[in-house]
Amino acid sequence: MKERKGIAFIFILIIAALALGAVFYVGTNSSLVNTIEQKLKDIITPSPPIGNLTPARDLTGTWVSSLRGKGIQLYGKFPTAGGTAVVYEDSDITLKINSVSGNTATGTIAYSNMCSWGSITVSGFGKVSTPKTCMNFGAQAINIRVSGSRLDFGTASAAGATVTMQGSYTTDIMSGTMTMTSSYGLIKGEFHLIRKK
């Protein structure tokens, strides 16, 4: 499952950001909290594609974030020892598809300017926010199952979490969802990419 580490890695960062967020500052963005709660309700995780249809069109090339800094947007809400945590993460993505053989696309995926933040309810203090933390990560090898216009980035397991990522593509647009289930709870997100000209 080495090729699946690329998708699991980003979710592990959210958990790490919470674990390392021992330094808090008081105050929270209530609109962000409301957005996270609504997004968790709205994002529907599709099932992986059924069958192995011939890829609908050429997939090779470089795919980048549709909007700068918003290639992925991830949302999470789960209980903590002191109450409830809500988290948000966004990042730029560079997905390079080098080749497609049969129903498998191979290449690399890289995350840059990956930023995580959120708020945690702490007993006796109310809501406090974790500081925004940003990092960059190099390219990870990735294999993607292609069936028609559907994409399945597979399922990965890391640090007690299970991660899935599915999507679809047209000639120049790629989008989909990412879902992680862990002992912490559910984290969901969306990715939106365009083909680089």
Long-range contacts (C-beta under 8 A, 24 or more apart in sequence): 1-154, 1-156, 1-157, 2-141, 3-141, 3-142, 3-143, 3-154, 4-142, 4-143, 4-153, 4-154, 4-155, 4-156, 4-163, 5-140, 5-156, 5-158, 6-108, 6-109, 6-140, 6-141, 6-142, 7-109, 7-142, 7-153, 7-154, 7-156, 7-163, 7-165, 7-178, 8-156, 8-157, 8-158, 8-159, 8-161, 8-163, 8-180, 9-111, 9-137, 9-140, 9-158, 10-72, 10-74, 10-89, 10-91, 10-111, 10-114, 10-178, 11-74, 11-158, 11-161, 11-163, 11-178, 11-180, 11-182, 11-187, 12-158, 12-159, 12-161, 13-89, 13-114, 13-116, 13-135, 14-74, 14-76, 14-87, 14-89, 14-116, 14-180, 14-187, 15-159, 15-161, 15-182, 15-184, 17-87, 17-89, 17-116, 17-117, 17-118, 17-130, 17-133, 18-80, 18-85, 18-87, 18-118, 18-120, 18-130, 18-184, 20-133, 21-118, 21-120, 21-130, 21-131, 21-133, 23-131, 24-120, 24-122, 24-125, 24-128, 24-129, 24-130, 24-131, 25-128, 25-129, 25-131, 26-125, 26-128, 26-129, 27-128, 27-129, 28-119, 28-127, 28-128, 28-129, 29-119, 29-129, 32-86, 32-88, 32-119, 33-86, 33-119, 33-127, 35-75, 35-88, 36-75, 36-76, 36-77, 36-86, 36-87, 36-88, 36-118, 37-77, 37-86, 39-73, 39-75, 39-188, 40-75, 40-76, 40-77, 40-186, 40-188, 43-75, 43-177, 43-188, 43-189, 43-190, 44-177, 45-164, 45-166, 45-177, 45-179, 45-188, 46-166, 46-176, 46-177, 47-166, 48-145, 48-150, 48-152, 48-164, 48-166, 49-145, 49-147, 49-148, 49-150, 49-151, 49-152, 49-166, 50-147, 51-147, 52-102, 52-103, 52-145, 52-147, 53-103, 53-147, 53-148, 53-150, 54-148, 55-100, 55-103, 55-105, 55-146, 55-147, 55-148, 56-148, 56-149, 56-169, 57-149, 57-169, 57-170, 57-171, 58-100, 59-97, 59-100, 59-105, 59-146, 59-169, 60-97, 60-98, 60-99, 60-100, 60-105, 61-96, 61-97, 61-195, 61-196, 62-94, 62-95, 62-96, 62-97, 62-195, 62-196, 63-93, 63-94, 63-95, 63-96, 63-97, 63-174, 63-193, 63-194, 63-195, 63-196, 64-92, 64-93, 64-94, 64-95, 64-193, 64-194, 64-196, 65-92, 65-93, 65-192, 65-193, 65-194, 66-173, 66-175, 66-192, 66-193, 66-194, 67-192, 68-92, 69-113, 69-115, 70-192, 71-111, 71-191, 71-192, 71-193, 72-111, 72-178, 72-189, 72-190, 72-191, 73-189, 73-190, 73-191, 74-178, 74-187, 74-188, 74-189, 75-187, 75-188, 75-189, 76-118, 76-180, 76-184, 76-185, 76-186, 76-187, 76-188, 77-185, 77-186, 78-184, 78-185, 78-186, 79-185, 80-120, 80-121, 82-120, 82-121, 82-122, 82-123, 83-120, 83-121, 83-122, 83-123, 84-120, 84-121, 85-118, 85-119, 85-120, 85-121, 85-184, 86-118, 86-119, 87-116, 87-117, 87-118, 87-130, 87-187, 88-116, 88-117, 88-118, 89-114, 89-115, 89-116, 89-117, 89-189, 90-114, 90-115, 91-115, 93-191, 93-193, 94-139, 95-142, 95-174, 95-193, 96-139, 97-144, 100-146, 103-145, 103-146, 103-147, 104-143, 104-144, 104-145, 104-146, 105-143, 105-144, 105-145, 105-146, 105-151, 106-141, 106-142, 106-143, 106-144, 107-141, 107-142, 107-144, 108-139, 108-140, 108-141, 108-142, 109-139, 109-140, 109-142, 110-137, 110-138, 110-139, 110-140, 111-136, 111-137, 112-136, 112-137, 151-176, 165-191, 167-191, 171-195
